[in-house]
Amino acid sequence: MMSSQVSWWAFWVISAVCILNVEFNIVEGGAYEETKVHIVYLGEKEHNDPELVTASHLRMLESLLGSKKDASESIVHSYRHGFSGFAAHLTDSQAKKISDHPDVVQVTPNSFYELQTTRTFDYLGLSHSTPKGLLHKAKMGKDIIIGVLDSGVWPESQSFNDKGLGPIPKRWKGMCVDGEDFDSKKHCNKKLIGARYYMDSLFRRNKTNSGIPDTEYMSAREGLPHGTHVASTAGGSFVSNVSDNGFGVGTIRGGAPSARIAVYKVCWQRVDGTCASADIIKAMDDAIADGVDLITISIGRPNPVLTEVDMYNQISYGAFHAVASGIPVLSAGGNFGPGAYTVQNIAPWVITVAATTLDRWYPTPLTLGNNVTLMARTSYKGNKIQGDLMYVYSADEMTSAAKGKVVLSFTTGSEESQSDYVTKLLEVEAKAVIIAAKRDDVIKVSEGLPVIMVDYEHGSTIWKYISITRSPTIKISSAIALNGPLVATKVADFSGRGPNSISPYVLKPDVAAPGVAIVAASTPEDMSTNEGVASQSGTSMATPVVAGLVALLRAVHPDWSPAALKSALITTASTTDPYGEPIFSEGMTRKLADPFDFGGGLVNPNKAADPGLVYDIGAEDYRLFLCASDYDERQITKISKTNTPYRCPSPRPSMLDLNLPSITIPFLKEDVTLTRTVTNVGPVDSVYKLVVKPPLGVKISVTPKTLLFNSNVKKLSFKVIVSTTHKSNSIYYFGSLIWTDGSHKVTIPLSVRTQMLMYFDQ
């Protein structure tokens, strides 16, 4: 597998089907009914004492099942910190019966999620050798606790060494749990301060048949190489003398190298679902009680995306409670791009991250006989290959003429057909193959034949040279390392794209960060070198990059809300790379990136530390948004931390009223009026002037055009009127609304589509 391609587990087909471990109970009439894990959600907890909360759960089960013994054997998890609820082995009839209990707001079957899966922080302006900036102002994230929900950790990695760290923060209430090949006294330290694992919902009620293979560890130690990479990217310590994909030696570290890490293993190597929702929500509940400062979750589900209040969307539920408790939650945007409506984890209270490339590339030089050199996008590390060049259309045309030659091929077929093609070339003893493909696919091939991938443009250039040359030749050199402004930054083709398929008025993704060929710690099975690291790609890798930045921001601004932190990231993000060059979007065709590719843009951590103004949002604002989304009040009650049924105002508010650091209007026909409120977090006496860059064919009118802040005025609102000059349905057009005081540029993206007729084939 090429190190620069998307990790194989990041492209697994995600199973949202509830394939559950079951056993059978005898019911009335002698029939058998299967039991399976159900999540019983009770909303806000009635007691601050966790033991009393658990006792109430057991009493409820006892009244249902008939005995304390059955209740104790049935219960899987007790959720008792951020909210109240439990997971238990129940038959469908028992689940239906308990759902009628007056204290129960929702009962759902257990379901499954999947994982979404150096120079990174220097590229973002956070060089540890620079004496100024966010990294040093935040003391490298000192004592911030990052909660990582993933596939576990490889504790021996040097990324988790605790050299130079002080005592564990006294506010930490979590723990390290012993298990298979994991000794809490040996493997936890002042860096890795928490390590729990969750698997109870994977077992049958008799504690057998979890579906976990022998290659997995029954502990927080990971067998599936993903969580170690994520945790070390977010908060790993400094590790020196690490090879960067074989192109030189350097130092790697996480975004917040002095932060503490708490690992919650919720994902396992299983064929019928990797990450169980019952375990995920239990881990989030524990993380809230343990005292983490932020939570990063690089897992998700496939299309169709679940609504924010869907009974199966446990990440959304858990994230709502975390955010309501002041804990920001970051999630991966998913790896189902580059098509529209593919972004995952779309709840407005979550920070959703897209993936970009870095200013680093390891291309393979291809020098044609006419002295034209092309750069192939894949890295070939081997001896120089020189010889004759020919073009073969398909495997059926393969002849012995290809023996000893470099073969060019164009492909739009499946990976299987491509592999068949390569196998044929091996049989006729070709020297190498150059495959021109539409997208950045890298195929699996047999050993012994170098495979070089190029795009259609380069493929056409090579084909033209072959067609007009009597004896075409080529030289394939070993890959070279390119860094800096010569290498364009691109939104990765796999990164999930907007618009938001569930709530089109909410821009997703929120921001972008590097997520391609990220070098970080890993398990021995996945280490591309003997230094204990591996290169992985995916939005799973981009998310902990931003988590590390949020850790630094929390260290500098401990009183900021999750929404304020999110606003700071979005309003200071850049639509150009660090060298001022435009960011492109990879896909079927390459184009300039827009808000549906990268939200506000590429994160700019130093500017995010001093954003000037923030667009703040509280839990009640999110509830009102759910009212505006026309969700049932019972559904809103279920997700809210309320003891009494939630009542929406009448009339219900507009979906445009949520104070997001963006404005997205998917169905503009008549004039639309909306309001935004900004909070001054910069100099007390500040004057901000308006700059508007309207989308094509759209008029933006803002009042007032000047915002005056002083010691008595911390918050100000402004009204925006949006109208269209288009006479027919349009595509989305993009712009921006900027408030500037001369030193700060507080920018929010505008995304507007005119819809004169309500059909969607344009």
N, C-alpha and C positions, 0 to 999 in steps of 0.2 A: 504493500500500500504506500502511495506517495505521501510524504508527511504534510504536504500543503493542501491535500484534498480534505473535504469534509469528513470528519470521523465517521467510521462505519456505523457506530451506534447512534450518531446524530441523524442518520438517514433511515433508521429502522422505521418500518411502517408502524405507526402508533396505534395500538389497540385500545379503543375506548369501550369495547364490548366487555361486559361483566362476566368473565369466565371464572367462576368462583369455585373454591374448595367446598364441597358439600358433604353432608351425611344425612341420615334419615331419622325422623321421629315418627312413632306410631300415633296416629290421630284417631278420632272417633270413627268407629266402624271397622277398625283393624287395618286401615290403609296406612301407607307410609308417605310422609311428606318431608322433603329435603329441608335442611337448615343451611343457612349461609349468613355471612356477616352483613348486618344492617347497621347504619349509622342513625342513631336517635338524637335529634337536635332539640334542645330545650331552651335555647336563647340565653338571656342573661342569667348568670348564676345568682342564687338567692343567698348564699353564704360566702364570706371571705375565707372561711376555713376550708381548705381543700378536702380534708377528711370528711367533713359534714356533707360536702357536695357528693363525694363518692358514695357515702352511706345512703343518701337519697336516691342515687341511681340504683343501688342494690335493692332498696325497698321497692322501687318501681318494678324491677325485674322479678322480685320475689312474688309480688302480687299478681304478676302475669304468669309466671311459671309454676308457682305453687310451693316452692321451698327455697330456703337460703342456699342449700347445696346447689340446686339447679341454677340459681341466680349467679352464684360465684363461678360455676363452671361455664356459664354462658357468656359472661362479660369479657370483652377483649381489651377495650380501652375505656378509661373514665376521663372525659374532658372537663377540667375543673378549674382552670385558671383564667383564660381570656373569656370563656363562655362556659355554658353547662351543656352536657350531653354525654353520650357513650356509644361505643360500638359493641355489638353482642351477636352471638349466634342465635338466629331466630328463623322459624319457618315463615313462609309468606303470610299464613293466616295469623301467626303471632304478631308479625310486623304490622299487619292491618289492624289488629285489635289494639296494639299499643299506640298506634297513630291516632286513635280516637280518644286517648287520654287527654284531659283538658290542659295539662302542662306540656304536652308534646306539640311542637310546632312543625316538625317535619321528620319523616323516616325515609331513608334512601338506601338502596343496596350498595355494598362496597363496589368501587369501580377502579380502573387502573389508568395511570399516566405513564409517560415515557420520558427518558432523558433527551434533551435537545443539544447536542454538543458542538529580562530581555530588553527588546527594544520598545515594547509597547508604551511604557509610561514616559520614556524619554521623548518619544514621538508626540505625546500629548502635552509636553512641556513640564513634566514632573521629574526632571533629572535630579538625583540625590546629590550631585556634585555642584548644583546651583545653590548658593547660600540663601536666596530669597524664594518666595513663592509658597503655594499652599502646602506642599509636602513638609517644609520646615516649620511653617507657621502652625501646622497641626501636629508638630512633633512626630511626624510619620504615623499618625493615627494612634498615638499612645493611649492605651487602656480602653479603646473602643472595642466592643465585642461584636464580632461578625458571626451570625448564625447561618450555617450552610446546610440546606436540605438537599441531599444528593445520595450518591451511592457509597458513601463512607470515606475512609481515609487510609493512606499508607503512612503510619506514624513515624517510621524510620527515615522518611525523607528529610533531607537537610533543610528544606523549606519550613519545617516546623521546629527548628532549633530555637531555644529561648535565650540565647546569649544576649546579655545587656538588658533584658526585661526585668522590671521590678516585680513586686508581689502581685498576685492575682487580685483584681479589684474586689473590694469588700462587698460590693453590691451583687456580685455573681452568686447565684443560688443553684446553678446547675451541677452536673456531675459527670464523671467518666465511669462507664459501666464495663465491668469485666466480661469477657466472652472468649470465643475461640481465637487463639493466637493474639489476644489483646489483653494485656495486663495494665490496668489503669495506673498502678503505681510506677510502672516502667515506661509506658507509652504516652501518658499525659504529662504535661509540664506547664510552664508559665506562658507558653505560646498556644499549645493545643489544650485548652482548659476544659473542654467539654466533648464527650463522645458517647452518644446514645445510639441505639439501633431499635428498629420497629419492624416486627414481622408477625405479630400475633394474628393479624387479620388474614394472613396468608394460610394459616393452618386450619384444618378441620377442628371441630370442637374437642375432639379427643387428642389434640396436639400432634397429629400426624399428617403426612402428605401435604407439605407446604409447597411442593413444586420447585423448591430451591435445589440446584444441583450440588454435587460434592465439591465442585471447584469454587464454590462460594464459601465465605467465612460467616459463621453464626456469631457475628460480633460487629463492632463498628469498623473493623478492618475491611477494606473493599476488595472485591474480586473483579468487579466490572470497572475498568479503568476510566474514570470520569470525575468522581468527587474530589480526589486528590488534586487533580489539575485545576478544578474550579476553586477549591479552598486556597491553594497556593497562589493562584492568580489574584484573588481578592486581598489576601493578607499574609502571604508568605514572607519569611525572613530572607535576608540577603544570602545568596549562594554564589560563590565565585568559581571561576574556571569551568564554566559550562559551555559546551559546544552549541553554536547556533546553527542547527541543521547541517552541521559539517562545514560551515563557512566561517571559521574563526571561533575564538573563545572569548567569553565575557561573563558578566554577572547578571543573574536573574533575581527578581524580587516581586512581591505582590504590590498592589496599589497602596496599601497601608501596612508597611512592613513591621510597624511596632504595635499593630492591633492584635487582639487575642481572637482565637478561632474556636468556635463551638460547632461540632459536626453532628448532624442528625441523619443517620442512615435510614432512608425510606425506600431506596431503589435496590433491586436484587436481580440477579441473572435468572430470569424465568421466561419460559416461552409464552405464557398466557397473561402477560402483563407485568411490567417491571416495578411500578411504583403504585401501591394501593392507596386509594383516597382516604380510607379510614386511618391508615398509618400517617399519611401526610398531615392530616388535620390534627392528629394527636401530637405530632412533632411540633407543629406550629403553636399549639396550645402550650406545650412544655417550653418552647423557646420564649414565649411571652413571659411565662412565670420565671424562667431562668435568669432573665435580665439582659437579653441581647439588645444591642443598639440598632441593628438592622437585620433583615433576613434576605438572603439571595436564594432563588429557586430556579435552576436551569432545567425545568421539566414542563411539559405541556401536553395538550391533546390535539388531535387532527381536526380538520374541517369535517362537519360543520362546527364552528366555534360555539361553545355554550354561552347562554346569556349570563349576565352578572349574577342573577338570582336563581339560576337553574339548580335543581336539587343535586345534580351530579357535579357541579362546579365547586368542589371543596376548596380548591386553591383560592378562588374568589372570596368564599366565605371566611376562610382563615385569615386572608390578607386584610379583609375589612376589619376584623377584630384587632389585628395587629396595628393597623394604621390608626384605628380609633384609640388605641393605647399609646400612640406616639411613636410607633416603630415602622419605619419605611420598609416596603417590600419591593424587591426587584425581581423581574421574571424575563425569561428569554422570549423573543418575538417569534421563535419557531424557525424551522428549516424547510419550509414548504414553498419558498419563493422560486422564481421571481414573479409569479402571476399575481394579479390583483386579488384583494380580499383574502390573503393567506396569512396575515399576521395573527399570532396567538396571544393569549393572556391580555384581553382587551379592557378589563375593568379600569375605570378612570382613576381609582385609588392606587393602582399598581404602576411602577415605573417599568415600562416595556422597552427592551433594548434590541436594536438592530445591529448587524455585523458589517464591518468594513474591512478592507485590506489595510496594510501598513505601507509606509514608504520604503518597503523592502521587497525585493524580488530576486528569485534565483532562476533566471531564464537560461535556456540552452541555445548557444549560437549555432545557426545553420548557415553555412557558407556555400552558396551555389557556385557552379563552375564559371559563371560570369562575374564573380567577385561581389555579388550582392549578398549581404548577411542579414538574416532574419532572426528574431528572438522568439524561440518557442516558449510557450507558457509553462511547460513542465520542466522539472529539474532532472537532468541526466548526469549521474555521477559515475563516470567510468572512463576508459581509455578513448582516445580520439578514434572516430569511425570515418573512413574515407573510401569512396567507391562510386560505382555507377548508380544512377537514379532512374527509376521507372514508375509508371502509374498503372495500377491495377484496379479495375472498377469493383469487382466483387470476388468472393472466395471461389465462385464457380469458374472464374476466368484464370485462377491461379495455375501457373505452369512452372516447369523447371527453369524457365527463363528468369525467374526471380531469384534463383540461387546466387548467393554472394552479392546481392544488390540491396540497396535501400529502396523501399517501396512506399509510394504515396497512396493514400486512400482517403476518400470522402465518405463519411458515414452519418446516417440519420437513424440507423437501426437500433435495436435493443442491445443491452450489454451482452446478452447471450450471443447474438449474431456477430458482434464485434469480437468477442472472445474466439468464436469459431474461425473468424477471418485470421486472427493472429495465430491460432493453432495451425492453420494451413500454411502460413508463412514459415512457421517452425519446421513443418514437414519438408518444405522445399529448400530449407536452409538459407533463408533470406538473412541479410546482415542486420537490418533494423526496419522499423515501420514508422512512418509519419502519418498520423491520423488527423484529418481536418474535421472538426465537429462544430455544431452550432453553439453549444454551451460548454462550460468548463467541466465536462465530464472526464473522469480518469477511469479507464477500464481495468479490470483485473486480468492479468495475463500470466502465461506460463513463464517459468524461469528460462533465461537464456536468450531472450530477444528484447533488445531495447525498444521501448515504445515512446514516441515523442508526440505530444498533443499540440496542435496549432489551431488557430481559428480559421474561419472560411476565407478571410482576406489573405492571410499568409498562404493557406492552401492553394488559393487561386493563383497567387504569384508563382508558387513552385510549379503548378500544373502548366501555366503559360510558358515558363522556362523550358519544361520538358517538351512541350508541343512544338517549339520552334528551334530546338537544339538537336543536332544529329547525335551527339554522344553526351547526354547530360550527366554531370557528376555533382557530388555533394560532399561536404565535410561537416561532421557533427562533432562539436567540441564539448568538453565537460562544462557543466553549468558554471556560471559566474554569479557573483553577488553584487547586486546594485542597491544602493541606499540613497535616500534624499529626494530632492525635487524632481529628478528625472523619472521617478516612479509615481504614476498617478494613483491617487486614492480612489477606491471604488466601493460602492455598496455591493457586498457579495451576492452572487446570483441566488444562492440558497436562502438568503435572509427573507423572512416573511414580510410581505408588503401590505399596505393599506389599499383602499379605504377599510375602515372598521366594518366588518360584515354584520355586526349586531347593533352597535350604536354609532351610526354614521356621523353623528354630530361630535363624536369624540375622536380626535386625531390619534392614530396609532400607526407605527411605533412612536415612542416619545423622543428618544435620542438614539444615536448610533455610537459605537466604539469598536476598536479593532477586535476582530474575531476570526481571522484567517492566519493559519500557521503560527499560533501563539505557543511559545515555548514555556513550559511550566513543569512542575513536579508530576510524577505519575507512578504507576505500579511497575514492578520489574517486567511484567509481561508486555508492557506498552512502551518501554524505554527505547527510544531510537538511538541512544548512546549509552555509554556506561556511567554517565554522570548522574543518572537518576531522573532524567527529564524526558519529555516527549513533546512533539509538535502536534497540536490538535486544532481543528477548525469547527466553527458552528456558532450560533447565537448563544449556546451554552458557555462559550469562551468569552464572548463580548459582555455578557451580563455580570460576571464577577469583576471585570475591569471597572465597570461603573460602580459596582458595590464597593470596591476599594476607594473610589473617589468619594462616594457618599460617606464612608467611614471617616475620611479626612475632613469633609465638610461638617460632620457631626462633632468632631473634635474642636473645630473652630467656632461652630454655632450650635452649641448643645440645646439651645432654647427654640430652634427652628422646628416647625412642624414637618411631617413627611411631605405635605403639599408644597411648603416653602422650599424644601430641598429639591423637589422635583422641578419647581418653577425656575430655580436658580440654574439648574442644568439645562433646561430647555431654552430659556431666554438669552443665555450666553453662548449657546452652541453655535458652531460655525458651519456655513454652507460651502466653505472652501477648506482645503487641507491646510496644515500648518505653514505651508509655503505660499499660501494665497492662490493656489491653483484650484480650479473647480473640481468638485467631487462627482464622479460618474456613477451610473447605475448599471450593473451587469445584468444581462438577461438575453432574451432572444435577439434583441438589438441593443446596442449601447446608447445611452442617453444621459443628459444631465440629471443628477439626482434631484428629487423633489420631496416635499414633506411626507408623502406616502412611502418613500423609500427609507428616510432617516429621521422623520419627525422634525424637531427643531434643528437637527444637524449633528455634526461630529462634536462630542463633548469637549469643552474647553475648561479644565478644572480650575486653573488659576483665575479666570474670569468668573467662574461660578462661585468662588469664595467671596466675591464682591460684586453681586449682581445689580446693586442699586435699588431696584424695586422687585417685589415678589407678588405673585398672584396666589393668595392663600385660600385654602379650602378646609372646612371641618367636616366631621362625621355627619352632622345634620344637613350640610349642603349636599353630601352624597345621597342621603335619604331623599331629599327633595328632587334630586336628579332622577332617582328611580321612580318617584311619583310622576315626573315629567315624561319618563319613558313608558308610562301607562302600565306599569307592573301592578299586579294585584296587591292590595294593602297587606294581605296575609303573607305574600312572598317578601315584602319589604320588612315586615315584622320578623320573619325568620332570619334574615341576614343582619338585622339591626341589634344593637345591644340595648333592648328595651324590655322592661318587665310587663308592659301593657301593650295591647294592640296598637300599632302605629296608624295614625290617621293623616292622610294627605290633605293639604289645603284645598279649598274649592274657590275658584277654579285651580286646576293643577298648573304648576309653573311650566315655562317653556324649557325644552332641552338645551336651548342656547344660553340659559341663565347660569349654568354651572360655571364657576369662575376659573376656567381653564386658561393656561398660558398659550392659547391657540384659539382660532375661530374657524370652524368648519361648517359650511352650509351646503348640504347635498341637494336640496330641492328649492332653489331660489326662483321665485316667479314674481310675486309682489315684493315691495320693499320690506325689509326685515330690520327690526330694531332690537338691540341687545345691550347689556351693560356689563362692564368689567370693573373690578376694584383692585387697586394696587396698594401695597404696604411699603412704606419707605424703610429700608434696612441700611441705607447709606448715610451720608452726612445729614444732620438734622435739618439744616436750612438748605433746601435743594429746589431748583427750578428745572422742570422737564418740559421740553418742546416735542411736538409731534412730527413724525416723518411717516408718510404712508406710501407704500409701493403697491398699488392696487392690482389685483389679478386682471388679465386681459378682458375688456368688455364689462368690467364691474366698477361701480362707483362706491367709494367709501367716504362717508361723512362722519367726523368725530367731533364731539363737544364735551368739555372744553378742549382747546388745542394747547393749553398750557396747564401744568400741574404745579402748584406751589405748596411745598411742605415746610413746616417749622416745628417748634417744640410742642405745639398744641395740635398740629395736624399731622397725623401719622398715616392715615388712610384717605384715599380719594378715589372717587368713581368717575368713569367717563362713559358716555353713550355713543354707540356705533350704529349708523344706519347704512345698510347694504342694499344696493339696487343694481339691476342688470340692464345693459343696453342690448343684449342678445335678443333676437326675435324668434329663435328656435332653441331646441335642446342643445346644450353644449357639453363638451368634456369638462373635467376639472381644470380650472386655471388657478395659479398660485401667486401669492404676493406676501407682503409682510407689513406689520404695524409696529412702529418703533417709537419708544420714548427715550430721549437722550438729554443729559445735562451737560454734555460736552466731554465727559470722561466715561460715562456708562452708556451703553446702547442696549436697552431692554427690548428685545425683539420677539414678537410672536408670529408664527406662520399663519397665513390666510389661505384657505382652500375652499373654492366656491365653484359649484356647478349649477348652471341654469337648467330648470326643468319646466318648460311650458306645457309639455304633454307628459303624463305619468307613464312612460314606458322606458325601458332601460337597455335598448339594443344599440345605443349610440356610444 
